[in-house]
Structures are given as C-alpha cells and as structure tokens.
Amino acid sequence: MGVHISFVRSVTMDSWKEAQVRNMARWGNRKANEYFEAAVPRDYYIPSESDGIDVVERWIRDKVRPASAVVARGGGAAALAATPAF
C-alpha cells in the first residue's frame, strides 16, 4: 500500500500529532485486532509470540489485506511460511 492509503509511525523515531495519539488510544490493540481479524477464517493459523518473525510478519500483512486475498492464498501456517515476502 502507498502512503496515500496507509501509514506507519514508529513510537520512537517519528513525531506524532495529538489527533493521531488520541486515535491510537481510542482504538487500542484489542479493538484494532478485532476489526482487522473479523474476516479471518476460523481454521486460519494465528501465530503466537513463540513463532518466528517471518510467520508473524506474514500474519500482520495478511490481516490488513482484503479478506479475499488472504483466503485465496489458503491460510494456515504452511501457507504463511511458504509464501514469499512482498
């Protein structure tokens, strides 16, 4: 995605506008995860903290993509690990 669609802010390296801080506080991790994970199929593997960084990165990318793109790849731990990074 381009910066015109989404953006990433570092907690330590970027400056934040007050409105951005309020928005992040309003959403929080739990609410954001509920939103982004709502369309994830029940049988799709959700990594834990003990999984490798490649698996976790793939999961994060997949959960913010349209659900059709995630389902089309088949889901599951093997699909996460086997799919090349973008």
N, C-alpha and C positions, 0 to 999 in steps of 0.2 A: 504494500500500500504506500502511496505517496503521502507526503506531509500535508497535502490538502485534504486528505481523508482521515488520517490519524496522526498522532504524535506520541513520542515517548519522552518522558522527563526523568532525569536522574535526580535522586534525592540529594546527592552530594555534589554533583557537578553543574547543575542548572539552577537558574533562579526561577522562582515560581511566583505567579501573580496571585493576589489574595483570592480572587474568584476560583482559581484552579485548586488552591488549598482547601477552600470551602467545599468544592465539588468532590474532591477526593475524600474528605472527612464525611460528607453526606453519604457517599456510596459505600466506602469501606470494602475490604476484601470479600467478606461473606456475601454481601449484596451483589457485588460485581461478578463473583463466581456463579451465583445463582442465575444471573442474567446470561452470562456467556456460556454456561453449561446446560441451559434449559433444553436445548435440542439435541444433546449428546445421547446417542442410543444407549440403552441400559447395559448392553453387552460390550461397550467400548471400554478399553482399559484406561483407567485414570491413574497416572503414576503417583508413587508415594515419594517421600523425601529420600528414601534409600535408592531410588532408581538413578541411573546415570544421567548426566547433564543432557546428552543427546535426546533421550526419551522425554525428559521434562521440557526441553526447548520445543520439540515437535508438538507436544501436547499444548503448550501455550499458543503456538502458531495456529494449530488446528481449531482451538476453541474460539478464536476470534474471527475465523473464516465462516462464510455461509455454510450452514449445515450440509447442504448438498455436496459441497466439495469434500467435507470430512467423510461423509457416508460413502461417496463414490470411491474413496481410497480404501474402504473396507474396515477401517478401525482396527483395534487390537494392538497388543504390544509388538507383535511381529511386523505389522504394517508401520507402526511408529518407528521402529528400529531400522527397517529395510528401506524406507523412503528417503531419497537423498534430500539434503537441506536445500532450501531455495537460494 
